[in-house]
Amino acid sequence: MLRSRLRNIANELLEARPCVGMELTLFKLRLLAHVLTFKGSHTFSDIEATMQATLWHFAGVSTPTAQAVFSGTRIEGAMQFINRIADAQRWKKSKRNQIQHIFTQLGHLNKLRNEILHYGAWMLAPGAWIVSNKEFAHMIERIRSIQISPETLREATADVENIQARLKALVTGRR
């Protein structure tokens, strides 16, 4: 019930007709990111948990040991550890390419998520928002901006779901 109510509020925020130039507050952005971008059974926290499980698997350690050693490891850190494991175990090129493709996509999604949550967004037009670090960049050359829409968020959700399935397949050895 609450998730449905939150989804309705988030949809109103993205697709309603508030005035152009309206700032989307950090709270509203977090709500949008949670409800729309990484919603359903495949939330962004689920992909973080899957990355943890993938790391534990490739590290070859038991759950209690993995929990003690890798507790708090974020997506970027897990990717770095897995790459180091791949080096140490001399993975075949095909397996490396497969994991690198997943990590490249996941890196882009992680960056999008972080920029939405940390920088906020401003409405350009109904259904079109700009996410930018403009207020935080110390040099003009460091300013980054990206335009997002409900479609961007739907595509990000689909990508997260795809990555989730591909990581699980890598761990289980299934295609």
C-alpha positions as CSV (number, residue, x, y, z in Angstrom):
1,M,0.0,0.0,0.0
2,L,2.7,2.5,1.0
3,R,4.9,1.5,-2.0
4,S,1.9,2.1,-4.3
5,R,1.2,5.5,-2.7
6,L,4.9,6.5,-3.0
7,R,5.0,5.4,-6.7
8,N,2.0,7.6,-7.4
9,I,3.6,10.6,-5.7
10,A,6.9,10.0,-7.6
11,N,5.0,9.7,-10.9
12,E,3.2,13.0,-10.2
13,L,6.6,14.6,-9.5
14,L,8.1,13.5,-12.8
15,E,5.2,13.7,-15.1
16,A,3.1,16.5,-13.6
17,R,3.1,20.0,-14.9
18,P,5.0,22.0,-12.3
19,C,6.7,25.1,-13.4
20,V,9.9,24.9,-15.6
21,G,13.0,25.6,-13.5
22,M,11.5,24.0,-10.4
23,E,14.1,22.4,-8.3
24,L,13.6,18.8,-7.2
25,T,14.6,18.6,-3.6
26,L,17.0,15.9,-2.3
27,F,14.1,14.2,-0.5
28,K,12.0,14.1,-3.6
29,L,14.9,12.8,-5.7
30,R,15.6,10.0,-3.2
31,L,12.0,9.1,-3.4
32,L,12.1,9.1,-7.2
33,A,15.3,7.1,-7.3
34,H,13.9,4.5,-4.9
35,V,10.5,4.2,-6.4
36,L,11.1,4.6,-10.1
37,T,14.7,4.2,-11.0
38,F,15.5,1.1,-9.0
39,K,12.1,-0.2,-8.0
40,G,10.3,-3.5,-7.5
41,S,12.2,-6.7,-6.6
42,H,15.4,-5.4,-8.2
43,T,16.2,-2.3,-6.2
44,F,19.6,-0.8,-6.3
45,S,20.3,-2.3,-2.8
46,D,19.5,-5.7,-4.4
47,I,22.2,-5.2,-7.0
48,E,24.6,-4.2,-4.3
49,A,23.8,-7.4,-2.4
50,T,24.2,-9.4,-5.6
51,M,27.6,-7.8,-6.1
52,Q,28.5,-8.8,-2.6
53,A,27.5,-12.4,-3.3
54,T,29.4,-12.4,-6.5
55,L,32.5,-11.1,-4.8
56,W,32.2,-13.7,-2.0
57,H,31.8,-16.4,-4.6
58,F,34.9,-15.4,-6.6
59,A,36.9,-14.8,-3.5
60,G,36.1,-18.4,-2.5
61,V,35.4,-17.6,1.2
62,S,32.6,-18.8,3.5
63,T,29.7,-16.5,4.3
64,P,30.9,-15.7,7.9
65,T,34.4,-14.8,6.6
66,A,33.1,-12.8,3.7
67,Q,30.8,-10.9,6.0
68,A,33.7,-10.1,8.3
69,V,36.1,-9.1,5.5
70,F,33.9,-7.5,2.9
71,S,31.3,-5.8,5.1
72,G,30.5,-2.3,3.7
73,T,32.1,-2.9,0.3
74,R,30.3,-0.8,-2.2
75,I,29.8,-1.5,-5.9
76,E,33.0,0.2,-7.0
77,G,35.0,-1.6,-4.4
78,A,33.5,-5.0,-5.2
79,M,34.3,-4.5,-8.9
80,Q,37.9,-3.7,-8.1
81,F,38.2,-6.8,-5.8
82,I,36.7,-9.0,-8.5
83,N,39.1,-7.6,-11.1
84,R,42.0,-8.3,-8.8
85,I,40.7,-11.9,-8.3
86,A,40.4,-12.3,-12.1
87,D,44.1,-11.2,-12.4
88,A,45.2,-13.5,-9.6
89,Q,43.3,-16.5,-11.0
90,R,44.2,-15.7,-14.6
91,W,40.7,-15.8,-15.9
92,K,40.1,-16.6,-19.6
93,K,39.6,-13.6,-21.9
94,S,36.0,-14.6,-22.6
95,K,35.1,-14.5,-18.9
96,R,37.0,-11.3,-18.4
97,N,35.2,-9.6,-21.3
98,Q,31.9,-10.8,-19.9
99,I,32.5,-9.3,-16.5
100,Q,34.0,-6.1,-17.9
101,H,30.9,-5.5,-20.0
102,I,28.7,-6.0,-16.9
103,F,31.0,-3.7,-14.8
104,T,31.0,-1.0,-17.5
105,Q,27.2,-0.9,-17.5
106,L,27.0,-1.1,-13.7
107,G,29.5,1.7,-13.4
108,H,27.3,4.0,-15.5
109,L,24.2,3.1,-13.5
110,N,26.0,3.6,-10.2
111,K,27.2,7.0,-11.4
112,L,23.7,8.0,-12.5
113,R,22.2,6.9,-9.2
114,N,24.9,8.8,-7.2
115,E,24.5,12.0,-9.2
116,I,20.7,11.9,-8.8
117,L,20.9,11.3,-5.1
118,H,23.8,13.7,-4.4
119,Y,23.3,16.6,-6.8
120,G,19.6,17.0,-7.2
121,A,17.7,17.9,-10.4
122,W,16.0,20.9,-12.0
123,M,13.0,20.7,-14.3
124,L,13.6,21.9,-17.9
125,A,10.1,21.0,-19.1
126,P,7.5,18.5,-18.0
127,G,9.1,15.1,-18.0
128,A,12.6,16.5,-18.6
129,W,15.1,17.1,-15.7
130,I,18.7,18.2,-15.5
131,V,21.0,16.5,-13.0
132,S,24.2,18.5,-12.5
133,N,27.1,19.0,-10.1
134,K,27.1,22.7,-11.1
135,E,26.6,23.9,-7.6
136,F,29.5,21.7,-6.3
137,A,32.1,21.9,-9.0
138,H,35.2,24.0,-8.1
139,M,36.1,24.6,-11.7
140,I,34.0,25.2,-14.8
141,E,35.7,22.3,-16.6
142,R,34.5,19.9,-13.9
143,I,30.8,20.7,-14.3
144,R,28.8,17.6,-15.5
145,S,25.2,17.6,-16.5
146,I,22.8,15.0,-17.7
147,Q,19.2,15.2,-18.8
148,I,16.9,12.5,-17.4
149,S,13.3,11.6,-18.0
150,P,10.8,9.0,-16.9
151,E,12.1,6.9,-19.9
152,T,15.7,7.3,-18.7
153,L,14.6,5.9,-15.3
154,R,12.7,3.0,-16.9
155,E,15.7,2.1,-19.0
156,A,17.9,2.2,-16.0
157,T,15.6,-0.1,-14.1
158,A,15.6,-2.6,-17.0
159,D,19.4,-2.4,-17.1
160,V,19.7,-3.1,-13.4
161,E,17.4,-6.1,-13.8
162,N,19.5,-7.4,-16.7
163,I,22.8,-7.0,-14.8
164,Q,21.2,-8.7,-11.8
165,A,20.4,-11.7,-13.9
166,R,23.8,-11.8,-15.6
167,L,25.7,-11.6,-12.3
168,K,23.6,-14.5,-10.9
169,A,24.3,-16.5,-14.1
170,L,28.0,-15.9,-13.8
171,V,28.0,-17.2,-10.2
172,T,25.9,-20.2,-10.9
173,G,27.5,-21.0,-14.3
174,R,24.1,-20.9,-16.0
175,R,23.4,-19.0,-19.2
